[in-house]
């Protein structure tokens, strides 16, 4: 690496760090979510009724917060797409399809990256 390219790399990195610290926390969160969405995830969403697992969605790449059309304010629900794990066996079986889902802020749910 030449001294000029090394200096350019250091300057670019420094500028990026300076811009990140100038962002509000929400802007940093949005940037982080954008990067995560770009790299993708293998998310699992589990829905509970009390302590009983009642629904599971697999292969979720993101869950988005709904925004109001007129005011752009965050709504009290999230939405996304995932494969409905009808038999709750943590596998995508024949006949299990990708579906759209919505969950309220008040839903007992756990979202995590599939470890398997």
C-alpha positions, 0 to 999 in steps of 0.5 A, a space after each residue: 500500500 502506498 503512503 498516499 493510499 494509506 493516508 486516503 484510507 485513514 482519512 476516509 475511515 476518520 470521516 466515516 467515524 465522525 459522521 457516525 458520531 454526528 448522527 442521532 441514535 435513531 439515525 444510527 439505528 436506521 443505518 444499522 438496520 439498513 446494513 443488517 437488511 443488506 447482509 440478511 439474517 435467518 430470523 425466527 419469530 415465535 408467538 406465545 399465548 401465555 407460556 405456550 408457543 402458538 406460532 413460529 415463522 422461519 427465514 425472516 430477513 427483517 421485521 419492519 415498523 409500520 409508519 403512518 401514511 400522512 404523518 410518518 409516525 411509527 405505528 403500534 405494530 410490526 410486519 414482515 415475511 416468513 415461512 409459517 412453521 405449521 408443525 413447530 418443528 423449526 424446519 421448513 417442510 413440504 407445503 409450508 409457505 412464505 407468508 406475510 404477518 403482522 404483530 402488535 407491540 403488545 404481542 408476546 413474541 421473541 425474535 432471534 437469529 436461527 442458530 442452526 
